[in-house]
Amino acid sequence: MTEKVNAQCHCGAVKFTVELADGFNTIRRCNCSFCRMRGAVVVSAPLSGIHVTHGKDKLTEYRFNTRTAAHYFCSVCGIYTFHQRRSNPQQYGVNVACIEGVSPFDFTDVTVANGINHPTDGGGGTAGHLTYHPDDAR
């Protein structure tokens, strides 16, 4: 069953829908140089699962290293929205913080993919886990 959710960048200049084929079961981070600096928690969607409904002209693209992965950002607020994955070019990784009603802090345990030793370079696997434990005092 496919779950369709609404998403947008911080300023709302870019709005899109995402079809999550496996819900949030693919939640992860990556430890490659780019993802480490970006710090986003992502979830997977098929290439056919992203539909930009507003502001396609506001998206800007960044590619590095092998130039296989295409990372998309809002040119107005700078927020990373989604990227076509290098390890699986048939999928997008979507910034969960852009998904309506979702926060990266909703996930207490997030697997970290070993992007430093990328699967397409003969590495891969899991590098570890990030955990979040909210304080009781709010």
C-alpha positions in Angstrom: 0.0 0.0 0.0 1.3 3.4 -1.0 1.1 6.3 1.4 0.9 9.8 -0.2 2.0 12.7 1.9 2.4 16.5 1.4 5.7 18.2 1.7 7.4 21.6 1.2 10.5 23.5 1.9 10.8 26.0 4.8 9.5 29.0 3.0 6.8 27.2 0.9 8.2 28.2 -2.4 8.5 24.5 -3.3 5.6 22.2 -2.6 5.4 18.5 -3.5 3.7 15.3 -2.8 5.5 12.1 -1.9 4.3 8.5 -2.4 6.0 6.4 0.3 5.8 2.7 -0.8 7.0 1.5 2.6 5.9 4.2 4.9 8.7 5.4 7.1 10.4 2.0 7.3 13.3 3.2 5.2 14.3 6.0 7.5 18.0 6.7 7.6 20.9 9.1 7.7 24.2 8.8 5.8 27.8 9.5 6.9 29.2 10.6 3.6 30.8 14.0 3.5 27.8 15.8 2.1 25.1 14.1 4.2 27.2 14.6 7.3 27.2 18.4 6.7 23.5 18.4 5.6 22.4 16.4 8.6 19.0 15.4 7.2 17.0 12.3 8.0 15.6 10.8 4.8 13.1 8.2 3.7 12.8 6.5 0.3 10.3 7.1 -2.5 10.3 5.7 -6.0 11.2 8.1 -8.8 7.6 8.2 -9.8 6.7 9.1 -6.2 7.7 12.7 -6.2 5.3 15.3 -7.8 6.3 18.9 -7.5 3.0 20.8 -7.3 4.4 24.3 -6.9 7.7 26.0 -7.5 9.6 23.6 -9.7 11.4 26.6 -11.1 12.6 27.4 -7.5 14.4 24.0 -7.2 18.2 24.0 -7.7 20.4 21.0 -8.2 23.7 20.0 -6.7 25.9 17.0 -7.7 29.3 16.1 -6.4 31.9 13.3 -6.6 30.6 10.8 -9.2 27.8 13.3 -10.1 25.3 10.4 -10.0 23.1 11.6 -7.1 21.1 14.8 -7.9 20.4 16.8 -4.7 17.5 19.3 -4.9 17.2 22.5 -2.8 14.9 25.4 -2.6 16.7 28.4 -4.2 14.8 30.8 -1.9 15.3 29.3 1.6 18.1 26.8 0.9 16.3 23.8 2.4 17.2 20.3 1.0 14.0 18.7 -0.2 15.0 15.4 -1.9 17.7 13.7 -4.0 17.9 11.0 -6.6 20.0 8.3 -4.8 23.4 7.1 -6.0 23.0 3.7 -4.3 19.6 3.2 -5.9 19.0 5.7 -8.8 15.4 4.4 -9.1 14.6 6.1 -5.8 14.5 9.5 -4.2 15.7 10.1 -0.6 13.2 12.7 0.8 14.0 15.0 3.7 11.5 13.9 6.4 11.5 17.4 7.9 9.8 18.7 4.7 6.9 16.2 5.1 3.8 17.8 6.7 3.4 16.8 10.3 6.8 15.0 10.5 10.0 15.9 12.4 13.3 14.1 12.4 12.9 14.0 16.2 9.8 11.7 15.8 12.3 8.8 15.3 14.1 7.6 18.4 16.5 5.4 16.4 17.8 6.2 12.9 20.1 3.8 11.1 23.2 5.5 9.6 24.2 4.2 6.2 28.0 3.8 5.5 28.2 6.4 2.7 31.9 7.0 3.3 32.4 3.5 1.9 29.6 3.7 -0.6 27.9 0.5 -1.8 28.6 1.3 -5.5 32.3 1.5 -4.5 32.3 -1.9 -2.9 31.4 -0.8 0.6 28.1 0.0 2.2 26.2 -1.4 5.0 25.4 0.2 8.3 27.8 2.6 10.0 25.8 2.9 13.2 22.7 4.4 14.7 21.6 7.8 16.0 19.3 7.9 18.9 17.1 10.6 20.2 15.8 10.7 23.8 13.6 13.7 24.5 13.8 15.3 28.0 10.8 14.7 30.1 10.7 18.4 31.2 9.1 20.4 28.4 
